[in-house]
Amino acid sequence: QGQLVESGGGLVQAGGSLRLSCAASGGTFSLYAVAWYRQAPEKQREFVADVAPSGTANYAESVKGRFSISRDNAENTVYLQMNSLKPEDTAMYLCNKGRVWGQGTQVTVSS
């Protein structure tokens, strides 16, 4: 199944940008869809975006037009470019591939 390691989170002001990375090791990365989820304190985990092996992407309505997901199969890495960030985007962002979850990277957006 392999492992997933997220990076790129941090503290940013509203309107700013961050790029998250999800690096995979083990398993067959290129054959799987990879997704980003997020979970804020005392809230349920919610879907953010996913990218199919072909590169086709899907987004939650709340991030459409602001976030962009992409993958580099040669590097076994999926990226989440987040622009025009809002305080409500504050959450732990987690990467998912099949049954495997990463530990997450914290994103905090100040108003």
C-alpha positions in Angstrom: 0.0 0.0 0.0 2.9 2.4 0.7 3.0 5.6 2.6 2.0 9.2 1.9 3.8 12.3 3.3 2.3 15.7 3.1 4.2 19.0 3.2 3.8 22.7 2.4 1.3 23.8 5.1 1.8 26.9 7.2 0.4 30.2 8.3 -0.8 32.6 5.6 -2.9 35.8 5.5 -6.3 35.8 3.8 -5.9 36.2 0.1 -2.5 34.4 0.1 -1.4 31.2 -1.5 0.2 27.9 -0.5 1.2 24.8 -2.4 0.8 21.4 -0.7 2.7 18.3 -1.7 1.8 14.7 -1.2 4.7 12.4 -1.8 4.0 8.6 -2.1 6.4 5.8 -1.5 5.7 2.1 -2.2 2.6 0.8 -4.1 1.8 1.7 -7.7 1.2 5.4 -7.6 0.3 6.0 -11.3 -2.6 3.6 -11.2 -4.5 5.2 -8.4 -6.6 8.3 -7.9 -5.2 10.6 -5.2 -7.4 12.9 -3.1 -7.0 15.7 -0.7 -9.3 16.0 2.3 -9.4 18.5 5.2 -10.5 18.5 8.7 -11.0 21.5 10.9 -11.3 21.2 14.7 -14.7 19.8 15.8 -15.8 19.3 12.2 -16.1 16.3 10.0 -13.4 15.5 7.4 -14.4 16.8 4.0 -13.4 16.2 0.5 -11.3 18.9 -1.2 -10.2 17.6 -4.6 -9.0 14.5 -6.3 -7.0 13.6 -9.5 -7.4 10.5 -11.5 -4.5 8.6 -13.1 -5.4 10.3 -16.3 -5.1 13.7 -14.7 -8.8 14.5 -14.6 -9.6 16.5 -11.5 -12.7 17.0 -9.3 -13.2 19.7 -6.7 -15.5 20.6 -3.8 -17.7 23.5 -4.6 -16.1 25.5 -1.8 -12.7 25.5 -3.5 -13.6 25.6 -7.2 -11.8 28.3 -9.0 -9.3 28.8 -6.1 -7.6 25.4 -5.7 -5.9 23.3 -8.4 -4.8 19.7 -8.0 -2.1 18.1 -10.2 0.1 15.1 -10.2 3.6 14.1 -11.3 3.7 10.4 -11.8 7.4 10.4 -12.4 7.9 11.9 -9.0 5.1 10.0 -7.3 3.8 13.3 -6.0 0.4 15.1 -6.0 0.2 18.9 -5.6 -2.6 21.1 -4.3 -2.1 24.8 -5.3 -4.3 26.9 -3.1 -4.9 30.5 -4.0 -7.2 33.3 -2.6 -7.2 31.5 0.7 -9.9 32.3 3.3 -10.0 31.9 7.0 -12.5 29.1 6.5 -9.9 27.1 4.6 -8.0 26.6 8.0 -7.7 22.9 8.6 -5.5 19.9 8.7 -5.1 18.8 5.0 -4.7 15.1 4.4 -3.7 13.1 1.4 -5.5 9.8 0.5 -4.7 7.0 -1.9 -6.9 3.9 -1.7 -6.9 2.9 2.0 -3.7 4.9 2.8 -3.8 8.2 4.5 -1.0 10.6 5.3 -0.5 12.3 8.7 -1.5 15.7 7.3 -0.2 19.2 7.1 -1.7 22.1 8.9 -3.0 25.2 7.0 -3.9 28.3 9.0 -5.3 31.3 7.3 -5.5 34.5 9.3 -8.0 37.3 8.6 
